[in-house]
Amino acid sequence: MNIEKQIVVFLIENNRYALNISAVERIIPSVEITKLPEAPKIIDGVIKVGENIIPVANVRRRFHLPEREISLSDKIIIAKTKKRIIGLIAEFVQGVSELDGRKPAPAKDIIPSPKYIAGIVQLDDGLVLIHDLEEFLSNEEEEELNKALNKMKDNQ
């Protein structure tokens, strides 16, 4: 994953994460999430944005953080990977940060198993873990999600 010059920084459980700005399509207020039977455990369900049905992933679950109910103050980051559009639940979106020539350290140099993290960067107000959104869902999770979405479409 290339880390761009601008990142969108968001908070989950007081930890700061980021996505490359080019991956972020929009940020919306939290909405009701419809459960998706047979979806992988990382997927909370789906939402409808315009004409699109978008799966919503639980970042807390991916990083083994304590579970909590979605709040009206939460945001959903609508982001795109090479394979799909996905929503990520965030407690707070800080906004766009410029890296201003700062070079993120490769995650593998700092943490032992950086599967979902592309890099770590020190901003003026602290460290930020930059997500590798392309790795967020495993191949098995992608397959499970595709089957669940297709089944939902067939039942409509």
Residue, then its C-alpha position, 0 to 999 in steps of 0.5 A: m500500500n502506498i501511503e499518500k500525502q494526506i490521510v483521514v484520521f479517526l478515533i476508536e477507543n481513543n486510538r488514532y487510525a487513518l486511511n489514505i484520503s483517496a480511499v475515503e468516498r465520504i463520511i456519514p452520520s451513524v445510521e441503523i445497520t441491517k444485520l446480514p445473515e451468514a456474513p463474516k463476524i467482522i461485518d456488523g451488517v449493511i446500510k443503504v447509501g443512495e442506491n448502494i448496499i454497503p457492508v459495514a465492518n466493525v474495526r473494534r472487532r478486527f483489532h480486538l477492542p471492547e465491543r460497544e453499541i453504535s452511538l448516534s454520535d458515531k460516524i461511518i466512513i465510506a471507503k473503497t478498496k480494489k474489490r468493494i466499497i465498505g463502511l467503517i464505524a468510527e467514534f470520531v473523525q478528526g479530519v484530514s491531516e497533511l503528512d508534510g514530508r513525514k515518512p510513515a514507518p513501515a508497520k512491520d518495523i514496529i509491531p509484530s503482526p501488522k496485517y491490517i496496518a500499512g504504517i505508523v506516522q508521528l503527527d504533531d499531536g501524536l501517533v497514527l496507525i494507517h490502515d491497509l484497507e486492501e488487507f482489512l478483509s481476508n480472502e475467506e471473509e471476502e468470499e463469505l461476504n460475497k455469498a451473504l450479499n448475493k443471498m440477500k439480493d436473491n431474496q429481494 
